Amino acid sequence: MIGKQIENYKVESVIGDGGMGTVCRAIDVDLDRPIALKVMHPQYLAQAEFQERFQQEAKAAARLSHPSIVSIYRFGRTADYLYIVMELVEGVSLGDYIQKMAESQQIVRLNETLFIMAQVADALGYAHRHGVIHRDIKPDNILIKTLEMPERPQDPPLRAVVTDFGLAKLMEGGIQTQTGTFIGTLPYMSPEQVLGKSLDGRSDIYSLGVVLYQLATGQLPFDIKTPTDAVLQHLNSQPPEPHLIRPGLPFAVERIILTALAKNPDYRYQTSQEMAQDLRHAAAQLGDNDIASFGAQSQAISMLTRFEEAKQEDDTAEEKPVSEVQAPPLPISVIAEPEAEERTVEKPEEPITPPRPIAEPVIELAEEHAALQPDEFAQVVVSQRDSEPRTYPLDQERIRIGRSPENELVIPSMGVSHFHALLEQTPQGWHISDLGSTNGVYLDGRKLSPHTPELWQPQAIVRISDNWLQLLPGHGDAQSDSPLANNYTLLADDVPPVPQESVRLRVRLPANKLSLPPGGSIALSVLVHNQGDFADSFAVTVEGLPHAWLPARAPLVRLGAGEQREVTIPIQPPRDQAKPGSHSFVVQVSSQVGPDEQVETPGEVIIMPEHQYQLEMEPVLAMTAQEGAFQIQAHNQGSANLSLQFAVETTGRDCEFVFDPPRLSVPSGQTGYAKLTLRPQAQLAGQVRTFLFTLAARPLENPALIQRVSSSWLYDGTAVSAKKPGGGRKILVWVLGFFLTALITFFALAAGGGIAEATGFGLPVLICPSITLIGGLVVTARLARGKKH
């Protein structure tokens, strides 16, 4: 490649060769600037589907413009080459940096680790918002460059830059790849990625958590050497607690790592921005003692120091600029990824721990084979979520797999085609091929090309839809001497469910009944006790209450063997959503080792009723010659229903007060209406009277909340007639009485709207002929009576 010119780009040197192509340092002859040129391997040039998706992904990545993302300038195609032109980053890959640190048994300073990881999280968050998922976050795809000046005075002059955005996606979905390669970098893949599930940004967050663990502790969280190890450990194993490896590691940093590494995506950070915020907050909280303690324990060294050392080395060696480097693919047959093996601190070999034992074989093939011993033939173990594994003997040279009853091995599952796959026995062993199925056949996470048989090694896992298949060789098979043939069993999609009465996990609520007013808040305390003999992380969730009452993210608590811890969850019902009464809920505590292992305990939140209302009565002054009629309005402004009982406060007994209804029920948020009728007694006939009274309302639910409102009624019991002797006099008296009543009512309302003398709630009293007002003002009105002349 050196010296060749591809269109406007002249290759100066080769930087690295990866699984998809070769990365070169080149010169843009038109602009006279150095660039990074990634030239795809020739095999992709002949694949029309790859070229189409290559163009789509390159366009999507080229739209990304972020200081921590390598810029893509253009992509092109000639008769001989398919290539991408990118920004040339003069820096060091984080993978090379980690390797050098491991060789000297050193790690990065903690504040610098948090700083560059926050920058990477920023870049991921930006890409995710634009619909681009990286799918291959690892140290080799993170470049570190030094800046002439720090971007902010308190920051180190470093910038992390992420490479290869979206290119991993090109290797999915049926694109033909090099035989024997596994797509993705095993130690950094998320659990959902090793299962071949659809991915979102939370998969990148898990991968970033692996990188953060590696930087903070000096080693990878899992010792993964094969694709099978990746499935087992990413799905089933918990990493060693970081503080046990680096005792000086602050708790806040460990919490970030473990949250990012949650097996269930719902328990991780939901966005990369959240993770970036926590990383910066943890960095800001670091004191000199924290940094010194971490450095003393870990021999931490600054990246800037390493950059200076590398620069001195470059002065005496051939200069090798670093840019876009794609790590080579991992052959299935190799034991470990070369880069990962070199950059990981040596650890003693650990035996492979097999997962749960397989149930007794269930033979569902032809009846004539029922008497044969299972180990005379090779066997296939089929496992599916929430079901026991099933075992089938491979007693024919050709066995078709599918949903149709015509197949020799029937898998009656949705997502399985009628004729999905074919097993063929050869002298080398069993081969498997895809019969052109809809959802494909995956061998150790790699999608097989249709109608292309591939050797199925016993340690490899085959996935067909949501079914997992494991090959167990029989006696005499070419593969029967495999070291894993007799002690390896199939890992299902999820670990088997653990009974509800788990003895390993205990959960208790110190107070399982909580009371609070609408708009208030209270802390729910949950005691979680890990009674097992190994460490685990537990997600604590509350089911049954509205989401608006609870925090957005469920807390995650890490407990060592035998450890107990109290977790508090704030409950804050918004005022407008808090319906009074009892609200039942269930606290669920779920293991992260086995998401199906959980314990539930019930609780109750009681929202106290809020009583608030406004009382009105109309008219303020009524004048009638028969009965007085008043309308009562009660506006219920509280959160609970009200039952109001009415009474009148007055000082006489010359008038009857009648309520309709006698007790008024008013639902929350509504207005209730009642009628008050005043009827004078018979002996008042022929008289003119003014009645002042106060209406009192008392809620039965809260008797202390009494409200009062005053009014008056001018009663004329005379037969008013100008022809009768004294008739004009009576009219004058009636009019004078009206104005006097209005004046008295005005002063009474101004003084507080109440009557000074009251005989108690519910006692009808009438004021006549004298009235006592609040505030010490006394007014006496004597009404003239008509006399005969």
C-alpha positions in Angstrom: 0.0 0.0 0.0 2.9 2.4 0.8 3.4 4.8 -2.1 0.1 4.0 -3.8 -2.4 6.8 -4.6 -6.1 6.1 -4.3 -7.8 9.0 -6.1 -6.6 12.2 -4.2 -4.9 10.3 -1.3 -1.3 9.1 -1.4 -0.4 6.5 1.2 2.7 7.3 3.3 2.6 4.5 5.8 0.5 1.6 7.2 -0.7 2.2 10.7 -2.5 -1.1 11.3 -4.5 -3.9 9.8 -7.9 -4.8 11.3 -10.7 -7.2 10.7 -12.4 -4.9 8.2 -9.5 -3.2 6.5 -6.1 -1.5 6.6 -5.6 1.9 8.2 -3.0 4.1 6.5 -1.5 7.5 7.0 -2.0 9.4 3.8 -1.8 12.8 2.3 -4.6 14.6 0.7 -2.7 15.9 -2.4 -5.3 18.6 -3.1 -5.4 20.1 0.3 -1.8 19.0 1.3 -3.0 17.8 4.7 -2.4 14.5 6.5 -5.4 12.2 6.8 -6.2 8.7 8.0 -7.3 6.4 5.2 -9.2 3.2 6.0 -9.2 0.8 3.0 -11.6 -2.1 3.3 -10.4 -5.6 2.6 -11.0 -6.8 -1.0 -13.5 -9.4 0.0 -16.0 -6.7 0.8 -15.7 -5.0 -2.6 -17.6 -7.9 -4.2 -20.5 -7.8 -1.7 -23.2 -5.4 -3.0 -25.1 -5.5 0.3 -22.0 -4.5 2.2 -21.3 -1.6 -0.1 -24.9 -0.3 0.4 -24.7 -0.6 4.2 -21.2 0.8 4.1 -22.4 3.9 2.5 -25.4 4.2 4.9 -23.2 3.8 8.0 -20.5 6.1 6.7 -23.0 8.8 6.0 -24.5 8.4 9.5 -21.1 8.6 11.1 -20.0 11.6 8.9 -23.0 13.6 10.3 -21.5 13.4 13.8 -19.6 16.5 14.8 -18.1 16.3 18.3 -14.7 17.1 19.7 -14.4 13.6 21.1 -15.4 11.8 17.9 -13.1 11.3 15.0 -14.4 13.3 12.0 -15.2 11.4 8.8 -14.5 13.6 5.7 -15.8 11.3 2.9 -16.1 7.8 1.7 -15.3 6.5 -1.8 -15.2 3.6 -4.1 -13.0 2.8 -7.1 -12.7 -0.4 -9.2 -10.2 -1.8 -6.7 -10.8 0.0 -3.4 -13.6 0.8 -0.9 -12.3 3.4 1.6 -13.1 6.1 4.2 -11.2 9.3 4.7 -11.0 10.4 8.3 -9.3 12.9 10.6 -5.8 11.9 11.5 -5.5 12.0 15.3 -1.9 12.4 16.5 -2.1 10.6 19.8 -1.9 7.3 21.6 -4.5 4.7 21.7 -5.8 4.0 25.1 -5.2 0.3 24.4 -1.5 0.9 23.9 -1.4 3.1 27.0 -3.0 0.4 29.1 -0.6 -2.2 27.8 2.5 -0.1 28.8 1.0 0.6 32.2 0.4 -3.2 32.8 3.9 -4.0 31.8 5.2 -1.6 34.5 2.4 -2.6 37.0 1.0 0.9 37.0 -2.4 2.4 36.3 -3.7 5.8 35.3 -4.3 8.6 37.9 -7.8 8.4 39.1 -8.7 12.0 38.3 -7.5 11.6 34.8 -9.4 8.3 34.4 -12.7 10.0 35.4 -11.9 13.0 33.2 -11.3 11.0 29.9 -14.2 8.6 30.6 -16.5 11.5 31.0 -15.4 12.8 27.6 -16.1 9.4 26.1 -19.5 9.3 27.7 -20.2 12.7 26.3 -19.3 11.5 22.8 -21.5 8.4 23.2 -24.4 10.5 24.4 -24.1 12.8 21.4 -24.0 9.9 19.0 -26.9 8.1 20.6 -29.1 11.2 20.4 -28.3 11.2 16.6 -29.3 7.5 16.3 -25.8 6.1 16.1 -24.6 3.2 18.3 -20.9 2.4 18.4 -21.2 -1.4 19.2 -17.4 -1.8 19.8 -16.3 0.4 22.6 -12.9 -0.7 23.8 -9.5 0.9 24.6 -8.2 0.4 21.0 -11.0 2.6 19.7 -10.3 5.5 22.1 -7.4 7.8 21.2 -5.8 10.1 23.7 -4.2 13.3 22.5 -2.5 16.1 24.4 -3.6 19.7 24.1 -1.5 22.8 24.1 -3.7 24.3 26.7 -6.3 22.7 28.9 -9.9 23.5 27.9 -10.6 24.7 31.4 -8.0 25.7 34.0 -8.8 22.9 36.4 -8.7 20.2 33.7 -5.7 18.2 32.4 -4.6 19.1 28.8 -6.0 15.8 27.4 -8.7 15.0 25.0 -10.2 11.5 24.4 -11.4 10.8 20.9 -13.6 7.8 19.9 -13.0 6.1 16.6 -14.9 3.6 14.3 -18.4 4.8 15.0 -21.0 2.6 13.4 -18.5 0.4 11.6 -19.2 -2.6 13.8 -22.7 -2.6 12.5 -21.5 -3.4 9.1 -20.4 -6.8 10.2 -24.0 -7.8 11.2 -27.1 -8.9 9.3 -25.7 -11.5 6.9 -22.7 -9.7 5.6 -20.1 -12.3 4.7 -17.1 -12.2 6.9 -13.8 -14.0 7.1 -14.3 -17.6 8.0 -13.7 -18.3 11.7 -14.1 -14.7 13.0 -16.2 -13.4 15.8 -17.7 -9.9 15.4 -17.0 -7.6 18.3 -14.4 -7.6 21.1 -15.3 -10.3 23.6 -14.2 -8.8 26.9 -16.1 -5.5 26.2 -19.4 -6.9 24.8 -22.6 -6.4 26.7 -24.8 -9.3 27.7 -27.4 -8.5 25.1 -24.7 -8.2 22.5 -23.4 -11.7 23.1 -26.9 -13.0 22.8 -27.4 -11.3 19.5 -30.3 -9.2 20.6 -31.1 -5.8 19.2 -29.0 -3.0 20.8 -29.5 0.5 22.0 -27.2 3.0 23.7 -27.1 1.1 27.0 -25.0 -1.6 25.3 -22.2 1.1 24.7 -22.6 2.1 28.4 -21.9 -1.5 29.5 -18.8 -1.6 27.3 -17.6 1.8 28.7 -18.1 0.3 32.2 -15.7 -2.5 31.3 -13.1 0.1 30.1 -13.6 2.1 33.3 -13.2 -1.0 35.5 -10.0 -1.8 33.6 -8.6 1.7 34.1 -9.5 1.9 37.7 -8.3 -1.5 38.8 -5.6 -2.4 36.3 -7.4 -5.6 35.1 -10.5 -6.6 33.1 -13.6 -7.5 35.1 -13.8 -11.0 33.5 -11.2 -13.4 32.3 -12.6 -14.1 28.9 -10.6 -16.3 26.5 -13.3 -17.7 24.1 -16.7 -16.8 22.8 -18.2 -19.4 25.2 -16.5 -17.6 28.1 -18.0 -14.4 26.9 -21.5 -15.8 27.0 -21.0 -17.4 30.4 -19.4 -14.5 32.2 -21.2 -11.5 30.7 -24.5 -13.2 31.4 -23.8 -15.1 34.6 -20.8 -13.8 36.5 -20.2 -10.8 38.7 -16.8 -9.1 38.5 -14.6 -8.8 41.6 -15.6 -5.8 43.6 -13.2 -3.0 42.4 -12.4 -1.8 46.0 -11.1 -5.3 46.8 -8.5 -4.9 44.0 -7.8 -1.3 44.6 -8.6 -0.5 48.3 -8.1 3.2 47.8 -10.9 3.4 45.2 -13.6 5.8 46.4 -17.1 4.3 46.9 -18.6 6.8 44.5 -16.4 5.6 41.6 -17.2 2.0 42.4 -20.9 2.8 42.3 -20.5 4.2 38.8 -18.6 1.2 37.6 -21.2 -1.3 39.0 -24.1 0.7 37.7 -22.7 0.7 34.2 -22.0 -3.1 34.4 -25.5 -4.1 35.5 -26.5 -7.3 33.6 -30.0 -5.9 33.0 -30.0 -2.8 30.7 -32.9 -1.3 32.8 -30.6 -1.1 35.8 -27.7 0.6 34.1 -27.4 4.3 33.3 -30.2 5.0 30.9 -28.3 7.6 29.0 -24.5 8.3 28.6 -25.1 11.9 29.8 -26.1 10.6 33.3 -22.9 8.6 33.5 -20.9 11.6 32.4 -22.5 13.7 35.1 -21.7 11.2 37.8 -18.1 10.8 36.5 -17.5 14.6 36.7 -19.3 14.8 40.1 -17.0 12.0 41.5 -14.0 13.8 40.1 -15.0 17.0 41.7 -15.4 15.3 45.0 -11.9 13.8 45.0 -9.6 15.3 47.6 -5.9 15.3 47.8 -6.2 12.4 50.3 -8.3 10.4 47.9 -5.8 10.8 45.1 -2.8 10.1 47.3 -4.4 7.0 48.8 -5.3 5.7 45.4 -1.9 6.4 44.1 -0.1 4.8 47.0 -2.1 1.6 46.7 -2.0 1.5 42.9 1.2 3.2 41.8 -0.9 5.6 39.7 0.9 7.7 37.1 -0.2 10.7 35.1 -0.9 10.2 31.4 1.1 13.4 30.7 4.2 11.7 32.2 3.7 8.7 29.9 3.3 11.0 26.9 6.7 12.6 27.7 8.3 9.2 28.0 6.8 8.0 24.7 8.0 11.2 23.1 11.6 10.5 24.2 11.3 6.9 23.0 10.1 8.2 19.6 13.2 10.4 19.3 15.4 7.2 19.2 13.1 5.0 17.3 11.2 5.2 14.0 8.2 7.5 14.4 4.9 5.7 14.2 1.9 8.0 14.3 -1.3 6.5 15.6 -4.7 7.0 14.0 -7.7 5.0 13.3 -6.8 1.4 14.3 -9.2 -1.5 14.0 -8.3 -4.4 16.2 -7.9 -7.6 14.3 -10.9 -10.0 14.5 -10.8 -12.8 17.0 -10.5 -16.3 15.5 -12.9 -18.8 17.2 -10.1 -21.3 17.5 -7.7 -19.1 19.4 -7.6 -19.1 23.2 -7.5 -15.4 23.8 -7.6 -12.1 22.0 -3.9 -11.1 21.4 -4.3 -7.5 22.5 -6.4 -8.4 25.6 -3.9 -11.1 26.6 -1.0 -8.6 26.4 -2.7 -5.8 28.2 -4.1 -7.8 31.1 -2.2 -8.4 34.3 -1.3 -12.0 34.4 -3.7 -14.1 36.6 -3.6 -17.7 37.5 -5.6 -20.1 35.4 -9.1 -20.7 36.8 -11.1 -23.8 35.9 -14.2 -23.3 33.8 -17.2 -23.5 36.0 -20.0 -25.3 34.2 -23.5 -23.8 34.5 -26.5 -25.6 36.0 -26.7 -29.4 35.2 -28.9 -30.6 32.4 -32.1 -32.3 33.2 -32.5 -36.0 32.4 -32.5 -36.6 28.6 -35.8 -36.4 26.9 -35.8 -38.4 23.7 -38.4 -37.2 21.2 -37.2 -38.9 18.0 -38.2 -42.1 16.4 -39.5 -44.9 18.8 -37.1 -47.5 17.4 -34.2 -45.6 19.0 -35.8 -45.5 22.5 -33.8 -48.5 23.8 -30.4 -47.1 22.7 -28.1 -45.6 25.3 -27.9 -41.8 24.9 -24.1 -41.7 24.9 -23.9 -44.1 21.9 -24.8 -41.1 19.7 -23.9 -37.5 19.8 -26.5 -35.3 21.5 -27.9 -31.8 21.1 -29.2 -30.1 24.2 -31.8 -27.4 23.5 -32.5 -24.8 26.2 -35.1 -22.0 26.2 -36.0 -19.4 28.8 -38.2 -20.6 31.6 -38.1 -24.2 30.5 -36.0 -27.2 31.3 -33.3 -28.2 28.8 -34.2 -31.0 26.4 -31.8 -33.6 25.0 -32.0 -35.1 21.5 -29.8 -37.9 20.1 -28.1 -37.4 16.8 -28.8 -40.9 15.5 -28.7 -40.1 11.8 -26.1 -38.6 9.5 -28.4 -35.8 8.4 -30.8 -34.1 10.8 -33.0 -31.2 9.9 -34.0 -28.7 12.6 -37.2 -26.6 12.3 -40.7 -26.0 13.4 -42.4 -28.4 11.0 -43.2 -32.0 12.2 -41.4 -33.3 9.1 -38.0 -32.4 10.7 -36.0 -35.0 12.6 -35.5 -32.4 15.4 -38.6 -30.4 16.0 -38.4 -27.0 17.9 -42.0 -25.8 18.1 -41.0 -22.2 18.9 -42.0 -18.9 17.3 -39.1 -17.4 15.3 -38.0 -20.9 14.1 -38.6 -21.5 10.4 -40.4 -24.6 9.2 -37.0 -25.9 7.9 -34.4 -23.8 9.7 -31.1 -25.6 9.9 -29.3 -28.8 8.9 -26.9 -31.0 10.8 -24.5 -33.3 8.8 -22.0 -35.8 10.2 -18.6 -35.9 8.5 -15.3 -37.5 9.4 -14.2 -34.2 10.9 -17.3 -33.9 13.1 -20.8 -32.4 12.9 -21.4 -29.5 10.6 -24.3 -27.1 10.8 -25.8 -24.9 8.0 -28.6 -22.4 7.7 -31.3 -23.6 5.3 -32.3 -20.1 4.3 -34.2 -19.3 7.5 -35.9 -16.0 8.3 -34.0 -15.3 11.6 -30.8 -17.0 10.9 -28.4 -19.4 12.7 -25.8 -18.0 15.0 -22.7 -20.0 15.9 -21.0 -18.5 18.9 -22.7 -15.2 18.1 -21.7 -15.2 14.5 -24.5 -15.4 11.9 -23.9 -18.2 9.4 -24.2 -17.6 5.7 -27.1 -19.5 4.2 -26.4 -23.0 2.8 -22.7 -22.9 4.0 -21.9 -25.7 6.4 -19.5 -24.9 9.2 -17.9 -27.2 11.8 -19.7 -27.2 15.1 -17.2 -27.6 17.9 -18.5 -28.9 21.2 -17.6 -25.8 23.1 -19.5 -23.6 20.7 -23.1 -22.5 21.2 -25.7 -22.3 18.5 -28.6 -19.9 18.7 -31.8 -20.5 16.7 -34.3 -17.7 17.6 -34.6 -17.8 21.4 -33.3 -21.4 21.6 -29.8 -22.3 22.6 -28.1 -25.5 21.4 -25.1 -27.3 22.7 -23.4 -30.3 21.1 -22.4 -33.2 23.3 -20.3 -35.7 21.2 -20.9 -39.4 21.5 -18.4 -42.3 21.8 -16.3 -42.6 18.7 -17.1 -39.2 17.3 -14.2 -37.1 16.0 -15.0 -34.5 18.6 -15.5 -36.9 21.6 -12.0 -36.2 22.9 -12.7 -32.5 23.3 -11.8 -31.4 26.9 -15.2 -29.8 27.2 -17.2 -32.6 25.7 -18.2 -34.3 28.9 -18.4 -31.5 31.4 -19.9 -28.6 29.5 -23.6 -27.9 29.5 -25.7 -25.3 27.7 -26.2 -21.8 29.1 -29.8 -20.7 28.6 -30.8 -17.2 27.7 -31.3 -16.4 31.4 -30.3 -18.2 34.5 -33.0 -20.5 35.8 -35.6 -19.0 38.1 -35.0 -19.2 41.8 -38.0 -20.0 44.0 -39.6 -17.0 45.7 -38.6 -18.3 49.2 -34.9 -17.7 48.4 -32.7 -18.4 51.4 -29.9 -16.3 49.9 -31.7 -13.0 49.9 -33.8 -11.5 52.7 -35.7 -8.3 52.5 -37.6 -6.4 55.3 -39.4 -3.2 55.6 -39.0 -1.6 59.0 -42.2 0.3 58.4 -44.6 -1.2 55.8 -47.3 1.3 56.3 -46.5 5.0 55.5 -48.8 8.0 55.9 -48.4 11.4 54.3 -50.4 14.3 53.0 -50.9 15.1 49.3 -47.8 16.9 48.0 -45.7 15.6 50.9 -42.8 13.2 50.8 -41.6 10.3 52.9 -38.6 7.9 52.7 -39.3 4.2 52.3 -36.7 2.2 54.1 -35.7 -1.2 52.7 -33.3 -3.6 54.5 -31.6 -5.9 52.1 -29.6 -8.8 53.5 -27.3 -11.0 51.2 -27.3 -14.3 53.1 -25.4 -16.0 50.3 -21.7 -16.9 50.2 -20.7 -14.6 47.3 -21.1 -10.9 46.5 -23.9 -9.7 44.3 -25.6 -6.5 43.2 -29.4 -6.1 43.9 -31.8 -3.7 42.2 -34.6 -2.4 44.5 -37.8 -1.4 42.7 -41.3 -0.5 43.9 -44.2 -1.8 41.9 -47.8 -0.7 42.2 -47.4 3.0 42.7 -47.5 5.6 40.0 -44.2 6.3 38.3 -44.5 10.0 39.1 -44.3 9.2 42.8 -40.9 7.4 42.6 -37.4 8.3 41.5 -36.6 7.8 37.8 -33.9 5.2 38.4 -34.1 2.2 40.7 -31.3 2.1 43.3 -28.7 -0.6 42.9 -27.0 -1.9 46.0 -23.8 -3.9 46.1 -23.5 -6.4 49.0 -20.7 -8.7 50.0 -21.4 -12.2 51.3 -23.4 -11.9 54.5 -23.7 -8.1 54.2 -26.8 -6.1 55.0 -27.6 -2.6 54.0 -30.5 -0.1 54.3 -31.8 1.4 51.1 -34.1 4.4 51.1 -36.5 5.2 48.3 -38.2 8.6 48.4 -42.0 8.6 47.7 -43.4 11.9 46.8 -47.0 11.9 45.3 -47.8 15.2 43.4 -50.7 17.0 45.0 -52.9 16.8 41.9 -52.3 13.0 41.5 -52.5 11.9 45.2 -55.9 10.3 45.7 -56.7 10.0 49.4 -56.8 6.5 50.8 -54.7 3.4 50.8 -52.3 2.5 48.0 -50.7 -0.9 48.1 -47.3 -1.6 46.7 -44.7 -4.3 46.4 -40.9 -3.9 46.9 -39.0 -6.2 44.6 -35.3 -6.9 45.2 -33.7 -8.6 42.2 -30.3 -10.2 42.0 -28.0 -9.1 39.2 -26.3 -12.5 39.1 -29.7 -14.1 38.2 -32.3 -11.5 37.2 -35.0 -14.1 37.9 -34.0 -14.4 41.5 -36.0 -11.9 43.4 -37.8 -11.4 46.7 -41.0 -9.4 47.2 -42.5 -7.8 50.3 -45.7 -5.8 50.4 -46.3 -2.3 51.8 -48.9 0.4 52.0 -49.0 4.2 51.4 -51.9 6.0 53.0 -52.6 9.5 51.5 -54.2 11.5 54.2 -57.3 13.4 53.1 -57.0 17.2 52.7 -60.2 19.1 53.8 -60.7 22.5 52.4 -63.8 24.3 51.4 -65.5 27.7 51.0 -69.0 28.5 52.3 -71.3 31.1 50.7 -74.9 32.1 51.2 -77.1 34.3 49.0 -78.7 36.8 49.3 -77.0 38.8 52.0 -80.3 40.6 52.7 -83.8 39.2 51.9 -87.2 41.1 52.1 -90.3 39.0 51.9 -93.8 39.0 53.4 -94.1 35.2 53.6 -91.0 33.0 54.1 -87.3 33.9 53.8 -85.4 31.7 51.2 -81.6 31.5 51.1 -79.2 29.4 48.9 -76.2 27.8 50.5 -73.1 27.0 48.3 -70.2 24.9 49.5 -67.1 24.6 47.2 -65.0 21.6 48.1 -61.4 22.6 47.3 -59.8 19.6 49.2 -58.8 16.2 48.1 -61.5 14.3 50.0 -65.3 14.2 50.0 -67.1 16.3 52.6 -70.3 15.9 54.6 -71.4 19.2 55.9 -73.9 19.6 58.8 -75.6 23.0 59.1 -76.9 25.1 62.1 -77.9 28.7 62.8 -76.5 30.9 65.5 -79.0 33.6 66.8 -80.6 34.9 70.1 -84.3 34.4 69.8 -86.9 31.7 69.1 -89.4 33.6 67.0 -88.4 32.0 63.7 -88.0 28.5 62.4 -85.0 27.6 60.3 -85.4 24.6 57.9 -82.4 23.1 55.8 -82.9 21.1 52.6 -81.0 18.8 52.7 -80.2 18.8 56.4 -76.7 17.3 55.6 -74.9 18.1 52.4 -72.4 15.8 50.8 -69.9 17.4 48.4 -67.4 15.4 46.3 -63.8 16.6 46.0 -63.5 19.4 43.5 -67.2 20.0 43.2 -69.8 22.5 44.6 -72.8 21.5 46.6 -76.0 23.4 47.1 -78.6 23.5 49.9 -81.6 25.6 50.7 -82.4 27.5 53.9 -86.0 28.6 54.6 -87.0 31.0 57.4 -90.6 30.7 58.7 -91.9 33.2 61.4 -94.0 31.9 64.2 -97.8 32.5 64.2 -97.8 35.2 66.9 -95.7 37.4 64.7 -98.6 37.9 62.2 -99.3 41.5 61.6 -95.8 42.5 62.8 -92.7 43.8 61.0 -89.5 42.1 62.1 -85.8 42.0 61.1 -84.0 38.8 61.7 -80.2 38.7 61.8 -78.6 35.2 61.9 -75.3 33.4 61.2 -75.1 30.1 59.3 -72.5 27.7 60.5 -71.2 24.6 58.6 -69.3 21.8 60.2 -67.5 18.9 58.2 -68.2 15.6 59.9 -64.7 14.4 58.7 -63.0 17.3 60.5 -65.3 19.1 63.0 -62.7 21.7 63.8 -63.1 23.3 60.3 -66.2 25.2 61.1 -67.0 28.1 58.7 -69.7 30.8 59.3 -71.5 33.3 57.1 -74.1 36.0 58.2 -77.2 37.3 56.5 -80.5 39.0 57.4 -84.2 38.8 56.6 -86.8 41.6 56.8 -90.2 40.1 57.5 -93.5 42.1 57.0 -96.4 40.3 58.6 -98.9 43.2 58.1 -101.5 43.6 55.5 -100.0 46.7 53.9 -102.8 48.9 52.5 -103.1 52.6 52.1 -106.9 52.5 52.7 -106.6 51.0 56.2 -106.2 53.4 59.1 -102.5 53.8 59.8 -101.7 52.1 56.6 -99.3 54.8 55.4 -97.7 54.7 58.8 -97.1 51.0 58.6 -95.4 51.5 55.2 -93.1 54.1 56.6 -92.2 51.8 59.5 -91.6 48.9 57.1 -89.2 51.1 54.9 -87.4 52.5 57.9 -87.0 49.0 59.2 -85.5 47.9 55.9 -82.8 50.6 55.9 -82.1 50.1 59.6 -81.6 46.3 58.9 -79.3 47.1 56.0 -77.2 49.4 58.1 -76.9 46.9 60.9 -76.0 44.1 58.5 -73.3 46.3 57.0 -71.7 46.9 60.4 -72.0 43.3 61.4 -70.3 42.0 58.3 -67.6 44.7 58.6 -66.9 43.6 62.2 -66.3 40.0 61.2 -69.5 38.7 59.8 -70.6 37.0 63.0 -73.0 37.5 65.9 -71.5 38.4 69.2 -73.9 36.3 71.2 -74.3 32.6 70.3 -75.7 29.8 72.3 -73.6 27.1 70.6 -73.5 25.1 67.4 -77.0 24.0 66.4 -79.1 26.1 68.7 -81.6 28.3 66.8 -81.5 31.9 68.1 -83.4 35.0 66.9 -82.3 38.6 67.4 -85.2 40.8 68.1 -85.9 43.6 69.1 -82.3 44.5 70.0 -79.1 43.5 68.3 -75.6 43.3 69.8 -72.7 43.7 67.4 -69.1 42.6 67.5 -66.6 45.2 68.4 -68.6 46.8 71.2 -71.0 48.7 69.0 -74.6 48.5 70.4 -77.6 49.6 68.4 -81.2 49.4 69.7 -84.1 49.8 67.3 -87.6 50.1 68.6 -90.2 49.7 66.0 -93.4 51.8 66.2 -96.6 50.0 66.3 -99.8 51.4 64.8 -102.3 52.9 67.2 -106.1 53.6 66.9 -107.1 57.2 67.1 
